[in-house]
């Protein structure tokens, strides 16, 4: 039986995922992103505001991710993407991301237009 805990244990071991969005012409686009996951199965990644995925998420926050591919095992994850704000919950999710990607903190401080996205 597949449980949330089993899914979490699988995702937490992964570093990358493919996020799929839909553009303004209703055409699919996909991008590899570095991911982290909360114990509530919220996927966190960063991107820049000029990226296609960011612009697509603003138009349509419904996204799909494929996570994993080693040994042909994957998780397909669908959810609503949301740009993280500046509240305590968002800060906690960013900390989860920074734990997995320590260089993410420097990117956030130095890359213009960098934002963090949560998918739940």
N, C-alpha and C positions, 0 to 999 in steps of 0.2 A: 504494500500500500504506500502510495506517495503522500507524504505529509509536508506541511509548511516547513518543519524543521529539516527534513531531508532536502527540500529545495534550497533552503537557506545554506545548509552545509555544502551543497554543490556550488551555489553562486559565490559564496564567500571565498572559495578557492580560485575563482576565475579573475583574470586581470582585464580581459577585453570582452566586448560584446559588439554586436552590430545593431544599430538603432535604425529603424525604418520610419520615415515620415512621408507626408504627401505635400507636394508643392502647390503653387497657386493654379497650375493647369491640371490639378488632380492626378498628377503622375507620381509614382513612388520614387523615393530616393533613399539610399542607405549609406551609412557611415560607420566605420569602426571607431569605438570610443573606449577609453579606459573607464572601468566601472568599479564601484564599491556598493555594498548592500547593507542596509540596516537590519536589525532583527525583526522588523515589521515588514520585511521584504520590499523596502523602498530602494530603488536603484538610483544611484547618484553618479553623475558625470559632469565634466565641465566642457564648455565650448566658448567660442567668441561670438559676439553679436552679429558679425558680418558673415557667419557661416550659413550655409543653406539650411542645416538642421535647425538652427535657432529661428531663422525666418519662417520655416515651415511650421515649427511648434507654435509660434505666435498665431499663425493662420488656422491651424488645426492641431490641438494638443493630443490627439489620439495617436499613439505610437506603438510600435512593436519592436521587441528586441529578441535577438537570438544570442544566447549566452552559452559558451563552451563549444568545443568541437573535437577535443581529444577523445580518441577511442569512439568517435561517432556518437557521443552523448551530448545532447543539448537540452536547454530549457527554452521554450518559447514563452515570452512574457509580454502581455499586452497591458497597457495602462494609459493614464493621463499624465502628460508631462507638464511640469510647473516650474517656472523660474523661481529659485529660492530667494526669499527676501532677507531682511536683516533682523529677524526675531530669534529668540532662544532656540526654537525648534530647528530653524534653518542653520544656525550656528552648530548645533549638534550634528546635523547631517553632514555639514562641511567637515567637521572633525573626523567623522567616519571616513570620508573621502581622503583627507590628509593623512590619516593613519596608513591607508593603503598606498597613497602617493605623496610622500613627504615633500617632493618638489612642487606639489600643487599649491602650497602656501606661497611660494615664491612667484609662481605663475600668476596667482590671484593678485599679488601686489604689483607686478610689473607688466602684465599683458593688458593693454587697453581693451576694454569691452569684454573681459572674461566674466562669465557667469556660470553658476552651478545649476543644474537641472535635476529635479527629482521626478521619478516616474513611479506612480503607485496605482 
